[in-house]
Amino acid sequence: MSFPARVHDVLGVGFGPANLALAIALEEKYPSLDIRFLEARPTPDWQPGMLLDGSDIQNHPSRDLVTLRNPRSRYSFINYLYEQGRLLKHFNLPIEFPLRKEYAGYIRWAASFFSHQVDCGRYAVGIDVVENAGERVWEVSTGSGRRYLSRSVVMAPGRTPYVPTPYDAAAAESNRAFHLTKYLPRLKELTADEPPKAVAVIGGSQSAVELALDLHRQFPGTRVMTYPRSYSLRLKDTSPFSEEGYFPEFTEY
Ligand SMILES: Cc1cc2nc3c(=O)[nH]c(=O)nc-3n(C[C@H](O)[C@H](O)[C@H](O)COP(=O)(O)OP(=O)(O)OC[C@H]3O[C@@H](n4cnc5c(N)ncnc54)[C@H](O)[C@@H]3O)c2cc1C
């Protein structure tokens, strides 16, 4: 079997916010490393299926890709607004948290500086350890059969969409049952000609509520039902204790 000769220092699987933050950190701290990221999507996008009108992000915008580690970095959310010429207007908005669409724009903007390190449309399917020129290295293979060698691999594929039984069978058979990660594009396809008569939202946490409200807003005549597992929709934890997840001590713990 022949292997590609190039051995990267770091190979990242996925190029969402987690590995994008890593790309920034490596550029700022170890600029001479040979780095490559594999991203399954055609372009690096943040939650494109759920950029609902009016939806916001749920934490302080300066807990961004970089500020907690390096407040002087050029890749901060504040600098993004500044370079877009919207800093003052943004501060003047009567909202506590930025809109999700704005934050997605920030992620796209930051990712654009690293396009030379990212191979898009590459879905990693396998990982192994191989011998290459006397060195034991990781070998990551993609769905299209390409192989990458690297001294270290950082997995950041995000969460796997979960559609529970019996809806998984419906989702496999029909494009009318789908996970929220496909919400906006699939809804557009299905409602191109007329609004839906009825929609069921399965689940009881934040995304389920967002979907029910969005459907109601977009299609006021449609019957929208939510089916939470428990006896009610779940209230988000808004206590400051949950925010301690951002403290380094918590990460250590
Ligand atoms: C609708 C929604 C709203 C959210 N809002 C917030 C919020 O306001 N604040 C917050 O802190 N968190 C929020 N989250 C949580 C979210 O998980 C994080 O914001 C963030 O997206 C996590 O980044 P990530 O890089 O770990 O994962 P992701 O953003 O999921 O990125 C993972 C990337 O890896 C790629 N990938 C997956 N598998 C492979 C593979 N095998 N090969 C190659 N590429 C692969 C995917 O295509 C994707 O681009 C939200 C989540 C959702 C779904």
The ligand as a Gaussian input file, in Angstrom:
#p B3LYP/6-31G(d) Opt

LIG

0 1
 C      -29.274000      25.415000      16.970000
 C      -28.093000      25.438000      17.903000
 C      -27.788000      26.611000      18.592000
 C      -26.700000      26.646000      19.447000
 N      -26.457000      27.798000      20.121000
 C      -25.428000      27.849000      20.980000
 C      -25.136000      29.033000      21.712000
 O      -25.859000      30.018000      21.604000
 N      -24.057000      29.049000      22.528000
 C      -23.284000      27.930000      22.678000
 O      -22.307000      27.985000      23.428000
 N      -23.539000      26.797000      22.014000
 C      -24.585000      26.724000      21.190000
 N      -24.852000      25.569000      20.525000
 C      -24.020000      24.387000      20.781000
 C      -23.036000      24.083000      19.641000
 O      -22.695000      22.749000      19.821000
 C      -21.808000      24.974000      19.700000
 O      -22.195000      26.298000      19.490000
 C      -20.754000      24.682000      18.613000
 O      -21.360000      24.560000      17.344000
 C      -19.925000      23.477000      18.920000
 O      -18.809000      23.526000      18.046000
 P      -18.098000      22.218000      17.508000
 O      -17.004000      22.668000      16.617000
 O      -17.758000      21.355000      18.678000
 O      -19.232000      21.406000      16.714000
 P      -20.039000      21.774000      15.386000
 O      -20.399000      23.199000      15.310000
 O      -21.138000      20.768000      15.297000
 O      -18.986000      21.499000      14.224000
 C      -18.530000      20.206000      13.928000
 C      -18.085000      20.183000      12.483000
 O      -17.481000      18.935000      12.201000
 C      -17.924000      18.479000      10.927000
 N      -17.820000      17.020000      10.934000
 C      -18.543000      16.145000      11.673000
 N      -18.126000      14.893000      11.460000
 C      -17.124000      14.966000      10.562000
 C      -16.295000      13.984000       9.957000
 N      -16.401000      12.683000      10.242000
 N      -15.352000      14.406000       9.048000
 C      -15.223000      15.734000       8.751000
 N      -15.996000      16.696000       9.324000
 C      -16.916000      16.313000      10.223000
 C      -19.349000      18.997000      10.804000
 O      -19.727000      19.123000       9.437000
 C      -19.242000      20.356000      11.506000
 O      -18.956000      21.412000      10.624000
 C      -25.919000      25.494000      19.648000
 C      -26.227000      24.315000      18.954000
 C      -27.312000      24.281000      18.087000
 C      -27.642000      23.004000      17.363000

